[in-house]
């Protein structure tokens, strides 16, 4: 399962900080950023666990970063 989020993360240093925070709370998930995309995409992948969108939103927002679920 893959979930995609829009963010306002603008640089790699901040992306690494976000990923570290997410991995601390959700170690079973895989995270990566596409900072070249205009929406500064955060991709979250899980092989066998549900992706907890609400928890991801809470964690990232607690870092004062804008984030929303990417709607098709």
MIPALO-435889 format. One record per residue (C-alpha): residue number from 1; y, x, z. Coordinates in steps of 0.001 Angstrom, whole numbers, m for minus. Example, Ala and Ser with C-alpha at 12.3 -4.5 7.8 and 13.67 -1.06 7.14 Angstrom:
2
pos;y;x;z
1;m4500;12300;7800
2;m1060;13670;7140
END
This chain:
72
pos;y;x;z
1;0;0;0
2;3500;1252;m882
3;6857;m37;341
4;10172;1089;m1111
5;13515;1139;688
6;17117;1750;m395
7;19048;4156;1833
8;22316;6025;1955
9;20687;9411;2696
10;22629;11925;618
11;21031;15298;1316
12;17711;16960;1974
13;18596;17974;5543
14;19152;14347;6540
15;16029;13246;4639
16;13932;15727;6632
17;15435;14401;9884
18;14562;10822;8914
19;11007;11723;7904
20;10437;13592;11177
21;11606;10569;13183
22;9397;8222;11161
23;6321;10465;11458
24;6828;10680;15215
25;6502;6888;15533
26;4258;6152;12530
27;1973;9171;12045
28;m563;7331;9869
29;1985;6736;7082
30;3246;9045;4323
31;6992;9283;3615
32;9104;10796;845
33;12611;10491;m537
34;13890;10380;m4096
35;17456;11569;m3567
36;18049;11817;m7327
37;17729;8037;m7650
38;21012;6133;m7307
39;19460;4055;m4486
40;18312;7131;m2512
41;14783;5729;m2362
42;12497;6123;634
43;8851;5545;m290
44;6326;4742;2397
45;2622;4828;1641
46;m416;3879;3659
47;m4057;4230;2739
48;m5515;2050;5456
49;m2739;912;7819
50;m162;m1816;7240
51;3347;m589;6500
52;5488;m1850;9377
53;8738;m2551;7525
54;10566;m3890;10569
55;9755;m791;12618
56;10802;1511;9761
57;14101;m345;9454
58;14700;m55;13209
59;13939;3672;13350
60;16120;4557;10383
61;19008;2337;11492
62;18871;3965;14946
63;19855;7197;13147
64;23002;5443;11808
65;21596;5311;8283
66;21831;2287;6025
67;18457;1036;4839
68;17075;m2094;3216
69;13810;m3152;1633
70;13964;m2655;m2134
71;13532;m6003;m3859
72;12158;m6071;m7422
END
